[in-house]
């Protein structure tokens, strides 16, 4: 309520209703006690609406205060309770600002049985095999349903049935794509590839302390399993069970002491100098 509607002099009966306000606050705060009375604030015409404030001693609500609003009707002799509310103070412990689940989600939060639907238009993905189908459709439209003059009776029958040559070609392409594992609705976009490469390079890249102290990088290690596609040029999977990155995607510039050629890459110790025999003071033969 604005300052213009607040009364500087609260109604006397409402201001004296501290025991009534405390009783209501203790009932609302049960089983936790209520702290000392912090003051009262009058509102409305004549100050007949007064809110009494009490300190909250609940450990879960540090810095909060109970507010009990009492009211007295005009010409009435008794004070009644309007409402009771828990208010945060200046030093109150508040919950963080609410965020949608998509912004709260962090790597590792997904558990067994959880579903994480991908939002439509996710910039990390782009259509996969659908692009091949669109190209086939465009090619079919260009070809049309023309039948050569020297076409065989079988080809003429196929054209009469409405089957285009591109249909068979599309079916063959789809079968080959499925065999190669390319029959996916979506694939990684350039943004998705870049974000993945940035994460992997940060965790297992050439700038990590492990790589800085390695005898050689993963690009020359026999335990490296290269990735496919464009990521093959910069990343692979470590297959050394004793390496710290076993089973993880590593940058080709990463490295560790479990390199397959570590024994031959380690610098050989310098030969020790020949011992010096001191004959001074030795007994003559």
C-alpha positions in Angstrom: 0.0 0.0 0.0 1.3 3.5 -0.9 2.6 5.9 1.7 -0.3 8.3 1.0 -2.8 5.8 2.4 -0.8 4.9 5.5 -1.5 6.5 8.8 1.3 7.8 11.0 -0.8 7.1 14.1 -2.2 3.6 14.1 -5.4 2.9 15.9 -4.7 2.5 19.6 -6.8 -0.7 20.0 -5.1 -2.3 17.0 -1.7 -1.2 18.1 -2.2 -2.7 21.5 -3.4 -6.0 20.0 0.2 -7.5 20.3 -0.9 -10.5 22.3 -3.6 -11.4 19.8 -1.2 -11.0 16.9 1.5 -13.1 18.6 -1.1 -15.9 19.3 -2.0 -16.0 15.7 1.7 -15.9 14.5 2.6 -18.8 16.9 -0.2 -20.9 15.6 1.0 -20.3 12.0 4.6 -20.9 12.9 4.0 -24.1 14.9 6.1 -26.2 15.8 8.7 -23.4 15.7 8.5 -20.5 18.2 8.1 -16.9 17.2 10.7 -14.2 18.0 10.3 -10.8 19.5 7.9 -8.2 18.4 9.5 -5.9 15.8 7.0 -3.2 15.6 3.7 -2.3 13.9 2.6 -0.4 10.8 -0.8 1.3 10.4 -2.6 1.4 7.1 -6.0 2.7 5.9 -8.1 5.6 7.0 -7.7 6.2 10.7 -5.1 3.6 11.0 -7.7 0.9 11.9 -5.7 -1.6 9.8 -2.4 -2.5 11.6 0.2 -5.1 10.8 2.3 -6.4 13.6 5.7 -7.9 12.8 7.5 -10.7 14.7 10.9 -12.2 14.1 11.0 -15.7 12.6 13.4 -18.0 14.5 12.8 -20.9 12.1 16.3 -22.0 10.9 14.9 -22.5 7.4 13.7 -18.9 7.3 16.6 -16.8 8.6 15.9 -13.1 8.1 12.2 -13.6 7.6 9.4 -12.1 9.8 5.8 -12.9 10.5 3.2 -10.2 9.7 -0.2 -10.4 11.4 -2.7 -7.8 10.2 -5.5 -6.9 12.6 -8.4 -4.6 11.9 -11.1 -2.8 13.8 -14.3 -1.8 12.1 -15.6 1.8 12.6 -17.1 2.3 16.1 -16.3 -1.4 17.0 -14.7 -2.2 20.3 -13.1 -5.5 19.3 -10.1 -6.1 17.1 -10.2 -9.0 14.6 -7.4 -10.8 12.6 -7.4 -10.1 8.9 -4.4 -12.2 7.7 -1.1 -13.7 8.7 1.9 -13.8 6.2 5.6 -14.6 6.3 7.6 -11.8 4.8 11.3 -11.8 3.7 13.5 -9.2 5.3 16.5 -7.4 3.8 18.8 -10.2 4.9 16.4 -13.0 4.2 17.5 -16.3 2.7 15.6 -16.5 -0.6 15.3 -19.2 -3.1 17.1 -18.6 -6.4 15.1 -17.2 -9.3 13.0 -19.9 -11.0 14.3 -21.1 -14.3 12.7 -23.5 -16.8 14.0 -27.0 -16.8 15.8 -26.6 -20.1 18.0 -23.9 -18.5 18.5 -25.7 -15.2 19.6 -29.0 -16.8 23.3 -29.8 -16.4 25.5 -32.6 -17.9 25.0 -35.7 -15.8 21.5 -34.9 -14.6 19.8 -37.4 -16.8 19.1 -40.6 -14.9 17.7 -44.1 -15.8 14.2 -43.8 -17.2 14.4 -40.0 -17.7 13.4 -38.6 -21.1 15.0 -35.5 -22.6 13.0 -34.4 -25.6 14.8 -32.2 -28.1 13.2 -28.9 -28.8 11.9 -28.3 -32.3 14.5 -26.2 -34.2 17.4 -27.2 -31.9 20.4 -25.3 -33.5 22.7 -28.3 -32.7 20.8 -30.5 -35.2 19.9 -30.3 -38.8 17.9 -32.6 -41.1 19.8 -35.8 -42.0 18.5 -38.2 -44.6 15.6 -35.9 -45.4 18.0 -33.9 -47.5 18.6 -36.9 -49.7 14.9 -37.4 -50.2 14.4 -33.8 -51.1 17.2 -34.0 -53.7 15.6 -37.2 -55.2 12.2 -35.4 -55.4 13.8 -32.5 -57.2 15.5 -34.8 -59.6 12.2 -36.7 -60.2 10.4 -33.4 -61.0 13.1 -32.5 -63.5 12.9 -35.9 -65.2 9.2 -36.0 -65.3 7.3 -39.1 -66.3 8.7 -39.2 -69.8 8.9 -42.6 -71.5 11.5 -43.0 -74.2 10.3 -44.1 -77.6 12.4 -47.2 -77.5 11.3 -48.1 -74.0 10.6 -51.8 -73.3 7.1 -53.0 -72.6 8.0 -53.4 -68.9 9.2 -49.8 -68.6 6.0 -48.6 -70.3 3.9 -50.6 -67.9 5.8 -49.1 -65.0 5.3 -45.5 -66.3 1.6 -46.3 -66.9 1.3 -47.4 -63.2 2.7 -44.1 -62.0 6.0 -45.4 -60.8 8.9 -43.1 -61.6 12.5 -44.3 -62.1 13.5 -42.0 -59.2 11.3 -44.0 -56.8 13.5 -47.1 -57.3 16.6 -44.9 -57.0 15.4 -43.4 -53.8 14.6 -46.9 -52.4 18.1 -48.1 -53.3 19.6 -45.0 -51.7 17.6 -45.5 -48.5 18.6 -49.2 -48.3 22.3 -48.2 -48.7 21.9 -45.4 -46.1 20.4 -47.8 -43.6 23.2 -50.3 -44.2 25.8 -47.6 -43.5 23.9 -46.2 -40.5 23.0 -43.0 -42.2 19.2 -43.3 -42.0 18.7 -40.7 -39.3 16.1 -38.0 -39.2 18.6 -35.5 -37.8 22.4 -35.1 -37.8 24.7 -32.7 -36.0 24.8 -29.2 -37.4 27.9 -27.1 -37.7 27.0 -25.5 -34.4 26.5 -28.9 -32.7 29.9 -30.1 -34.0 31.6 -27.0 -32.8 30.1 -27.2 -29.3 31.0 -30.8 -29.0 34.6 -30.2 -30.1 34.9 -27.3 -27.7 33.8 -29.5 -24.7 36.0 -32.4 -25.6 39.0 -30.1 -26.2 38.5 -28.4 -22.9 38.5 -31.7 -20.9 41.0 -33.7 -22.9 42.9 -31.3 -25.1 46.5 -30.2 -25.5 46.2 -27.4 -23.0 45.5 -29.7 -20.0 48.2 -30.4 -17.4 48.2 -34.1 -18.4 48.9 -33.3 -22.0 51.6 -30.8 -21.1 53.6 -33.5 -19.2 53.1 -36.3 -21.8 56.0 -37.7 -23.8 53.9 -37.5 -27.0 50.4 -36.7 -28.2 47.5 -39.0 -29.0 47.9 -38.6 -32.7 50.8 -41.0 -32.6 49.4 -43.4 -30.0 48.4 -46.9 -31.0 45.5 -46.9 -28.5 43.7 -44.1 -30.4 40.5 -45.1 -32.2 39.8 -42.3 -34.7 36.3 -40.9 -35.1 34.3 -40.8 -38.3 33.3 -37.8 -40.4 34.8 -34.3 -40.0 35.6 -34.9 -36.3 38.2 -37.5 -37.4 40.6 -34.7 -38.2 40.8 -33.6 -34.6 39.5 -36.3 -32.2 39.5 -39.9 -31.4 38.6 -42.3 -28.6 41.1 -43.6 -26.1 41.2 -47.4 -25.8 43.9 -47.9 -23.2 42.3 -49.2 -20.0 45.2 -47.8 -17.9 45.0 -44.3 -19.4 43.0 -41.5 -17.5 40.9 -40.9 -20.7 40.0 -44.6 -21.4 36.7 -44.7 -23.3 36.5 -40.9 -23.7 36.8 -38.7 -26.7 40.2 -37.0 -26.7 41.8 -34.4 -28.9 44.6 -35.6 -31.1 46.8 -33.1 -29.3 46.1 -34.7 -25.9 48.5 -37.1 -24.4 49.4 -39.0 -21.2 52.1 -41.2 -19.8 50.3 -44.3 -21.1 51.3 -43.6 -24.7 51.9 -46.8 -26.7 55.4 -45.6 -27.5 56.3 -44.2 -24.1 59.2 -46.6 -23.6 61.0 -45.5 -26.8 60.1 -41.8 -26.4 61.5 -41.4 -22.9 64.9 -39.7 -22.9 67.7 -42.0 -22.1 69.7 -41.1 -19.0 73.1 -39.6 -19.7 76.0 -42.1 -19.0 77.7 -41.7 -15.8 81.3 -40.4 -15.8 84.1 -42.8 -15.2 85.1 -43.0 -11.5 88.2 -41.1 -10.4 90.7 -43.1 -8.3 92.7 -41.0 -5.9 96.2 -42.4 -5.3 97.4 -39.7 -3.0 98.3 -41.0 0.3 98.0 -44.6 -0.8 100.6 -47.1 0.6 103.4 -48.0 -1.9 103.4 -51.6 -3.1 
